[in-house]
Amino acid sequence: MNTPGQPELASSPTATTNFTWYRGDNTEFLPNVDALYSAAGIQDYVVKGWNPQEPFITPTTNITAFGSCFAAHISEWLSQRNYHVLTDKSRSGDAYVIRCGEGMVNSFTLAGQFEWAFEGRVPQGEFWHGYSAEAFGYDETIRRQTQEIFLETDLFILTFGLSEIWYDKPSGEVFWRAIPSDKFDPERHGFRVASVAENQENIAKTYRLIRKHVPKAKVVFTLSPIPLIATFRPMSCLTANAVSKASLRVAIDSVLQENASDGFLHYWPSYEIVTDCFVDKWTSDRRHVKRPILDYVMTAFEAAWCQNRPSDKELRAKLYEARVADGTIPRAVRNFIEAGNRDGLKRILESWRKIDQSAFADFVDQCASEILEGKSAA
């Protein structure tokens, strides 16, 4: 029987079958819970294959990060660690990618910022709105500020959020988010779900514009794990969100495959880490990732992409805190560690090992030793 608070774990680290099949040159099995919850489980079973060959972000790398609200977490995290984030809100300037960068939630909007900045394309109407439904115009000074930011960028981190869009029927132009209620015209305005093909074209267009105008810049695509707060479709929000995310994830993967050999385009699996690797990941509103889990995701990003990477010990410590937050490390274990009760902790860990939870037990045991050593040193 599992320790209270512990997930039920399978007996093998990966999926098995009773048959023999040709598996091609690359085969990656689905991990069971014990394998995924080991110290290196997320690196081995989620991040694997998405890391750059060598970390390339330094404190002097010019980073532009915008897109959905998850992009704000990326900007904040890197800025606090003294990385040079051009879209950090503490910077001066009126560029919309600074003022409202985390509010650009669909693929049309992201592509539109690059078309406007680089090609001077101006929508024929009022489609860009701030958080208070105020209209954002197409001021040439702001366009040039945006262009300057993009041209200075060494690394773009672009986060896509959703596929549900409001649009203008005559022109086909898409709004950043919804339509201000006092501007809504049922004869003129419509709602729909962007198709995989549309998202793919927008994402490919965004990448083409970057490669054309900033050919040395690298690009990291991410998919926000933050779900829809509401759907405008006649179905449950949870099922609509599944469609919205799937459409974007397939589109991103298609563009990644098309440009797999160029060495400039990358993906960071923040979506998969949050949604697949933690049990109780959300705060009570189910819209915000618990802070310790978010901190782990960003520390793992640093470990993969930044030359001044955190140590393995620091990464383990963040994962331990995330596992505490999602409830897979039960209160009894935390109490034993906090009290320095090694015998009590040993009994629990031995009981886990008897029911094929050895990798997870080893991870908790290592973290406990490091925590207790830190307390002794203090």
Beta strands, then each sheet from edge to edge (+ up, - down):
strand 1: 62-67
strand 2: 84-85
strand 3: 155-160
strand 4: 164-168
strand 5: 189-193
strand 6: 218-223
strand 7: 265-267
sheet 1: 2+ 1+ 3+ 6+ 7+
sheet 2: 4+ 5-
end
